[in-house]
């Protein structure tokens, strides 16, 4: 058995003088749900299209189930792909859309009926089989698009931002459906998105991309708690991680009047360092209210503005020569101009080299 379901070795892609993907290596395990995450233009959809065979690579190799498919046609790669656009045939019924590729492949009629019925049952669209796409909602159309890939009964499914055209409520509902689909089928799935909520809720592992390279590959827990560099730290989280510039000396981080002992901090190299540093802490990891009892360091800040979100209240206040967001209970009675006490736990912070951006 091959070690990986999908393996990418030394992949390069250039359009003229423009390098889009650069010496990219990635192994995706059998049955894994891997999410490619990044901002627009980072190369995530391009990488997916290379795996699908829709774009010819400049250099490198792509293996699926241990077979080198770098120069094979998309139809020969054993994949099913779901695109951002539904791309359904408007003149055909749902049944016709699901069976179209199978009929072109000249599968027996009984086999086609079996596969369509199975996909419809899994996606809960049995009642829609005789409707045309114009009579379906956006969520129903996307289910049909997923079903069209599902009927191929392949080992690897590719999703290219399939939920980006839907409203927030439908996106949340279909996230659950896709998670349930993966749990039921157990197939390898590669999913492209720029939405970090989708990535964190769906993925077994996330590959965060920037400029055609993978910045960090790890579980959602690893990426959230131990970001490898400043880019990853700032990309994950809403609001994003707070950053304060300062320096390390005598086992503590210092910035203006702020001093945070680092007794509970795990340095990436194992040993503490000194010199310039940037501290990062997520808004939800800043202690307020009852949580202050466990904080190693406390300080008082003046609230500049307040953002009620219902379940939480976000406050912004100047600190350490910059400003920070803190997440408080949604029922907190806090107003601009109020002085509030906040606290820090060394084990919940991150430290970065300001020159290289790497985690310390």
C-alpha positions in Angstrom: 0.0 0.0 0.0 1.3 3.5 -0.8 2.2 5.7 2.1 -0.1 8.5 0.8 -3.4 8.7 -1.0 -2.2 11.8 -2.8 1.5 12.9 -2.9 3.0 16.0 -4.5 6.7 16.0 -5.0 8.8 19.1 -5.8 5.9 20.8 -7.7 6.7 24.0 -9.7 4.3 26.0 -11.8 5.2 29.1 -13.8 3.4 31.2 -16.2 6.2 32.9 -18.1 8.4 34.7 -15.6 5.7 34.4 -12.9 6.2 31.6 -10.4 2.9 30.5 -9.0 3.9 27.3 -7.1 7.4 26.9 -5.8 9.1 23.5 -4.9 5.9 22.4 -3.2 5.9 19.0 -1.3 2.7 17.6 0.3 1.5 14.2 1.3 -2.2 13.5 2.0 -3.0 10.3 3.9 -5.7 7.8 3.0 -9.1 9.0 4.1 -7.8 12.4 5.3 -9.7 15.6 5.0 -7.0 18.2 4.0 -7.9 21.9 3.6 -5.8 24.3 1.5 -6.3 27.7 3.1 -5.1 31.1 2.2 -5.9 34.5 0.8 -6.7 35.2 -2.9 -3.8 34.6 -5.1 -1.8 32.3 -2.8 -2.0 29.4 -5.2 -4.4 27.1 -3.4 -6.9 26.7 -6.3 -4.1 26.4 -8.8 -2.6 23.6 -6.7 -6.0 21.8 -6.7 -6.3 22.2 -10.5 -2.8 20.7 -10.9 -3.9 17.6 -8.9 -7.0 17.4 -11.0 -5.0 17.6 -14.2 -6.6 20.8 -15.4 -3.3 22.6 -15.4 0.0 21.2 -16.7 2.8 21.5 -14.1 6.2 23.0 -15.0 8.2 20.5 -12.9 7.6 17.9 -10.2 5.4 14.9 -9.9 1.9 14.1 -8.6 1.0 10.6 -7.3 -2.6 9.3 -6.6 -2.9 5.9 -4.9 0.9 5.4 -5.6 0.5 5.9 -9.3 2.3 8.8 -11.1 -0.5 10.8 -12.8 1.5 13.9 -13.6 0.8 13.7 -17.3 -2.5 11.7 -17.2 -5.8 13.2 -18.4 -8.2 14.3 -15.6 -10.6 11.4 -16.5 -7.8 8.9 -15.9 -6.9 10.2 -12.4 -9.7 8.6 -10.3 -10.9 11.9 -8.9 -14.2 13.6 -8.5 -14.3 17.4 -8.5 -16.8 20.0 -7.1 -16.3 23.5 -8.4 -17.2 26.9 -7.0 -19.8 27.4 -9.7 -22.5 24.7 -9.7 -22.1 24.2 -13.5 -25.3 22.2 -13.8 -27.0 21.7 -17.2 -30.2 23.8 -16.9 -32.2 21.8 -19.5 -31.7 18.5 -17.6 -33.3 17.3 -14.4 -31.3 16.6 -11.3 -31.4 12.9 -12.3 -30.1 13.8 -15.7 -27.3 16.0 -14.3 -26.2 13.2 -11.9 -26.2 10.5 -14.6 -24.8 12.5 -17.5 -21.2 11.6 -17.0 -22.0 7.9 -16.3 -24.1 7.7 -19.5 -21.2 9.2 -21.5 -18.9 6.5 -19.9 -21.4 3.9 -21.2 -22.1 2.3 -17.9 -24.9 -0.2 -17.7 -28.3 1.4 -17.0 -28.8 -0.6 -13.8 -25.4 0.6 -12.5 -26.3 4.2 -13.3 -29.6 4.0 -11.5 -27.9 2.4 -8.5 -25.2 5.1 -8.2 -27.7 8.0 -8.7 -30.0 6.5 -6.1 -27.1 6.1 -3.6 -25.9 9.7 -4.1 -29.4 11.1 -3.8 -29.9 9.1 -0.5 -26.5 10.2 0.9 -27.2 13.9 0.1 -30.9 13.7 0.9 -32.1 15.0 -2.5 -34.3 12.1 -3.5 -37.3 14.4 -3.7 -35.5 16.7 -6.1 -34.5 14.1 -8.8 -37.2 15.2 -11.3 -36.7 19.0 -10.8 -34.6 21.2 -13.0 -31.8 23.4 -11.6 -33.9 26.5 -12.0 -36.4 25.2 -9.5 -33.7 24.6 -6.8 -32.2 26.8 -4.1 -28.5 27.6 -4.0 -27.9 24.9 -1.3 -29.9 22.3 -3.3 -27.9 23.1 -6.4 -24.6 22.7 -4.5 -25.8 19.3 -3.2 -26.5 18.2 -6.8 -23.0 19.4 -7.8 -21.5 17.3 -5.0 -23.7 14.4 -6.1 -22.3 14.6 -9.6 -18.8 14.0 -8.2 -20.1 11.4 -5.8 -21.7 9.1 -8.5 -18.2 8.5 -9.9 -17.3 6.4 -6.9 -13.7 7.5 -6.9 -11.0 7.4 -4.2 -10.2 11.2 -4.1 -12.6 14.2 -4.0 -11.5 17.7 -4.7 -13.6 20.7 -3.6 -12.8 24.2 -5.0 -14.5 26.7 -2.7 -17.8 25.0 -3.1 -19.7 27.1 -0.5 -18.5 30.6 -1.4 -21.6 31.5 -3.4 -24.0 30.7 -0.5 -25.2 32.9 2.3 -23.9 32.4 5.8 -26.7 30.2 7.0 -26.5 27.8 4.0 -22.7 27.7 4.3 -23.0 26.6 7.9 -25.6 23.9 7.0 -23.6 22.5 4.1 -20.4 22.5 6.2 -22.2 20.0 8.4 -23.3 18.0 5.4 -19.8 17.8 3.9 -18.4 16.7 7.3 -21.1 14.1 7.5 -20.3 13.0 4.0 -16.6 12.5 4.8 -17.5 10.6 7.9 -19.8 8.2 6.0 -17.6 7.7 2.9 -14.1 7.8 4.4 -12.6 9.0 1.1 -9.6 11.3 0.8 -10.8 14.9 0.4 -8.9 18.0 -0.6 -10.8 21.2 0.0 -9.9 24.8 -1.0 -11.2 27.8 0.9 -10.3 31.3 2.0 -12.7 30.9 5.0 -10.8 30.0 8.1 -14.0 28.9 9.9 -14.6 26.3 7.1 -11.0 25.2 7.4 -11.0 24.8 11.2 -14.3 23.0 11.4 -13.8 20.6 8.4 -10.1 19.7 8.3 -8.1 16.9 9.8 -5.1 19.0 8.7 -4.8 22.5 7.2 -2.1 23.7 4.8 -1.9 27.4 5.0 -0.5 28.9 1.8 1.2 32.2 0.8 2.9 33.1 -2.4 2.8 29.5 -3.8 4.4 28.0 -0.7 3.0 26.1 2.4 3.6 28.3 5.5 2.4 25.6 7.9 0.9 22.1 7.7 -0.8 20.8 10.8 -4.0 20.0 12.7 -6.4 22.9 13.4 -5.4 22.7 17.1 -1.7 22.9 16.2 -2.1 25.9 13.9 -4.3 27.7 16.3 -2.2 27.2 19.4 1.3 27.1 18.0 1.5 29.1 14.7 4.9 28.6 13.0 5.3 32.3 12.0 3.8 35.7 12.1 1.8 35.2 8.9 0.0 32.1 10.1 -0.6 33.7 13.5 -2.2 36.7 12.0 -4.2 34.8 9.4 -6.0 32.4 11.8 -8.5 33.9 14.2 -11.2 36.6 14.1 -10.3 39.2 15.3 -6.7 38.2 14.5 -4.0 37.7 17.0 -2.8 40.8 18.9 0.9 41.7 18.3 3.1 43.8 20.6 6.8 44.6 19.7 9.4 44.6 22.5 12.3 42.6 23.7 13.4 39.5 25.7 15.7 39.8 28.7 16.2 38.0 32.0 13.4 35.5 31.2 10.7 38.1 30.5 9.1 40.0 27.6 9.2 43.8 28.0 7.4 46.5 26.1 7.1 50.0 27.5 5.6 49.5 31.0 4.5 45.9 30.2 6.5 43.0 31.6 5.5 39.3 31.1 7.5 36.6 32.8 8.0 33.6 30.5 8.2 30.8 33.0 5.4 28.8 31.4 6.4 29.5 27.7 7.7 26.7 25.5 10.4 28.0 23.2 10.5 26.4 19.8 14.2 25.6 20.1 13.9 24.4 23.7 16.1 27.2 25.2 15.1 30.8 26.0 16.6 33.5 23.8 17.2 37.3 24.2 16.9 40.3 21.9 14.0 41.8 19.9 10.7 39.9 19.8 7.1 40.3 19.0 4.6 38.8 21.4 1.3 37.4 20.0 -1.8 36.7 22.0 -5.3 36.0 20.9 -8.2 38.1 22.1 -9.9 35.1 23.7 -6.7 34.4 25.7 -6.6 37.7 27.4 -8.0 37.2 30.9 -10.8 39.4 32.1 -13.3 39.2 34.9 -13.2 36.0 36.9 -10.4 34.6 34.7 -8.0 37.2 36.2 -7.5 34.9 39.2 -5.2 32.6 37.1 -3.3 35.4 35.3 0.4 35.7 36.0 0.5 39.3 34.9 -2.2 42.0 35.2 -2.5 45.5 33.9 -5.1 48.2 33.5 -6.1 49.6 30.2 -8.7 52.2 29.0 -11.3 51.0 26.6 -11.3 52.9 23.3 -14.3 51.2 21.6 -16.6 48.3 22.1 -18.0 45.8 19.6 -21.0 43.8 21.0 -21.5 40.5 19.0 -24.2 38.8 21.1 -22.4 35.9 22.7 -19.2 38.0 23.1 -18.2 41.6 23.5 -14.9 42.7 21.9 -13.1 45.6 23.4 -10.2 47.6 21.9 -7.7 49.4 24.1 -4.2 50.9 23.7 -1.3 48.8 25.1 2.4 48.5 24.6 2.6 51.3 22.0 -0.1 49.7 19.9 -3.6 48.4 20.5 -5.2 45.1 21.5 -8.5 43.4 21.2 -9.9 41.4 24.1 -12.9 39.1 24.1 -15.2 39.5 27.0 -18.5 37.9 28.0 -21.4 39.1 25.9 -23.2 40.4 28.9 -20.3 42.5 30.1 -21.3 46.1 31.0 -18.3 47.9 29.5 -18.3 51.2 27.7 -15.7 53.4 25.9 -13.6 55.3 28.4 -13.9 52.6 31.1 -10.8 51.3 32.8 -10.6 47.5 32.9 -8.1 45.1 34.2 -6.7 42.4 31.9 -4.3 39.6 32.5 -1.8 37.4 30.6 -0.9 33.7 30.9 2.6 32.9 29.6 1.5 29.5 28.3 -1.1 31.1 26.0 1.2 33.5 24.3 3.4 33.2 21.2 6.7 34.8 20.5 8.2 35.6 17.1 11.4 36.9 15.6 10.5 40.4 14.2 13.1 40.0 11.4 12.3 36.5 10.1 8.8 36.1 11.4 9.6 32.7 12.8 8.3 31.4 16.1 10.7 31.6 19.0 
